[in-house]
Structure formats: C-alpha cells, structure tokens
C-alpha cells in the first residue's frame, strides 16, 4: 500500500452519518414516557432525520419514545441511536 494513500486528507465520517444539516436550537423538549409521565430534556440540535438531546443526570430513556419541541407542530416518534455521557442521539421515525 502506498504511503501517499495513508497521508491523504482525513474524511469527517460524522458528515456521512447524518440525514441533512444539523441546526443548533438549544431548546427545551418534553419526552413522553407513558400516559402521565413526562421528562424535560434539552434539545441541542436538530436535523431532518433526528436530534441530539442532553439529559438530566440519572435520567434513562427507553429505546423508543415521543419527543415534543417548540420547533415542530406535532410530536415526533424517536428511536435512540447512540449515547455518550448525558447526551443521546435520536432518529425520527417515519410515520
């Protein structure tokens, strides 16, 4: 293998894992956890395909849930895709 190949420009892999441009929003969101239970979260950014959320310490969310934020007319069904510390990435389910 050529050493020139190894020294080429690095690709930003995260760019290729997203569905569209992320928009920073820093808004409060509400996760529905059942008929009467809700959890407030911070929405860091949103893209057409998902969002990055920041959770209060000690809060665990299920793999699927409904998210309501002021930027959307209707709540979005979400699937948890990754976790890192107090942040999680979610994908919006197509309905």
Secondary structure, DSSP 8 states (H G I E B T S, - for coil): --HHHHTS----HHHHHSSS--EEEEEEEEEE-SSS-EEEEEEEEEETTEEEEE--TT----SEEEEEETTSSS-EEEEEEEEETTEEEEEE---
